[in-house]
Amino acid sequence: MPLPDDFVPPKLPDVPATPKDAATVMLVRDAAAHGGGHGIEVFLQRRVAGMAFAGGMTVFPGGGLDQRDMDSTASAVAWYGPDASAWAAWFGCETSLARGLVCAAVRETFEESGVLLAGDADGAIVADSTPYHDAREALISRDLSLAAFLDDAGLVLRADLLRPWASWVTPAEEPRRYDARFFLAALPEGQRADDATSETESSAWHRPADALAEADAGQRPMMPPTRVTLAELAEYDTVASALAARREIPRIEPTIVRDSEGVRVEFSLPRGE
């Protein structure tokens, strides 16, 4: 996959940076339920151009783990759905890290889009996240941990609303590297995703194929993992079919190739992708 001139990383350093664990969430909804006709839509954000990592790129909500996503308090988070050991098996990591990744996925989705993947003790999924606006701001400023927020609000983390999707590692040439696990989640009924985050300049729902067409036309810069994931999502007609997909989740680590043809990124996808 060719790289644009303004996104060519430096040559491989003597000692590559250690990737930081991260969680990325593709929020999807059925287009027909929102006046958009056939297929699914995915929530995309364009990052502020001046950001140190992926500035100006189109991305899904997500970010790095906060250490508190993995601390002893996080292990006591009220939790509904597949337990940490199941996520560890899917992502091929330690159970403690898997728990932290799920917590980070829920936290980052709330911080960056206002969508809260949680419910009450009776099993009802949150249908309006606006009453938790102050908590969202405190999470963003790191004045509040996800565990403390959920406990104070009497909420349960809904791991059953997430699906494991992929695992991508930033190339070794990059000074900032992430070991990002990709999750899929349907927009909970009644909730809305917003653009109330300082990290992005715009946010909106897009059909995957439309976003890819804009990328091909040079109108929507995006990194290879985003392009690949959008192409995968474009194969599904409904949110239900995407959520039901059974996927292999190998750790994909692209490499940067420089030769007479220019600079490009190469990687291998699991069979059938």
DAVEN-V470641 format. One record per residue. SS is DSSP state (H for helix, E for strand, C for the rest). Layout:
ss=SS
ss=SS
//
This chain:
ss=C
ss=E
ss=C
ss=C
ss=H
ss=H
ss=H
ss=C
ss=C
ss=C
ss=C
ss=C
ss=C
ss=C
ss=C
ss=C
ss=C
ss=C
ss=C
ss=E
ss=E
ss=E
ss=E
ss=E
ss=E
ss=E
ss=E
ss=E
ss=E
ss=E
ss=H
ss=H
ss=H
ss=H
ss=C
ss=C
ss=C
ss=C
ss=C
ss=E
ss=E
ss=E
ss=E
ss=E
ss=E
ss=E
ss=E
ss=C
ss=C
ss=C
ss=C
ss=C
ss=C
ss=C
ss=C
ss=C
ss=C
ss=E
ss=E
ss=C
ss=E
ss=E
ss=E
ss=E
ss=C
ss=C
ss=H
ss=H
ss=H
ss=C
ss=C
ss=C
ss=C
ss=H
ss=H
ss=H
ss=C
ss=C
ss=E
ss=E
ss=C
ss=C
ss=C
ss=H
ss=H
ss=H
ss=H
ss=H
ss=H
ss=H
ss=H
ss=C
ss=C
ss=C
ss=H
ss=H
ss=H
ss=H
ss=H
ss=H
ss=H
ss=H
ss=H
ss=H
ss=H
ss=H
ss=H
ss=H
ss=H
ss=H
ss=H
ss=H
ss=H
ss=C
ss=C
ss=C
ss=C
ss=E
ss=E
ss=E
ss=C
ss=C
ss=C
ss=C
ss=E
ss=C
ss=C
ss=C
ss=C
ss=H
ss=H
ss=H
ss=H
ss=H
ss=H
ss=H
ss=H
ss=H
ss=H
ss=H
ss=C
ss=C
ss=C
ss=C
ss=C
ss=H
ss=H
ss=H
ss=H
ss=H
ss=H
ss=H
ss=H
ss=C
ss=E
ss=E
ss=E
ss=E
ss=H
ss=H
ss=H
ss=E
ss=E
ss=E
ss=E
ss=E
ss=E
ss=E
ss=E
ss=C
ss=C
ss=C
ss=C
ss=C
ss=C
ss=C
ss=C
ss=E
ss=E
ss=E
ss=E
ss=E
ss=E
ss=E
ss=E
ss=E
ss=C
ss=C
ss=C
ss=C
ss=C
ss=C
ss=C
ss=C
ss=C
ss=C
ss=C
ss=C
ss=C
ss=E
ss=E
ss=E
ss=E
ss=E
ss=E
ss=E
ss=C
ss=H
ss=H
ss=H
ss=H
ss=H
ss=H
ss=H
ss=H
ss=H
ss=C
ss=C
ss=C
ss=C
ss=C
ss=C
ss=C
ss=H
ss=H
ss=H
ss=H
ss=H
ss=H
ss=H
ss=H
ss=H
ss=H
ss=C
ss=C
ss=C
ss=C
ss=C
ss=H
ss=H
ss=H
ss=H
ss=H
ss=C
ss=C
ss=C
ss=C
ss=C
ss=C
ss=C
ss=E
ss=E
ss=E
ss=C
ss=E
ss=E
ss=E
ss=E
ss=E
ss=C
ss=C
ss=E
ss=E
ss=E
ss=E
ss=E
ss=C
ss=C
ss=C
ss=C
ss=C
ss=C
ss=C
//
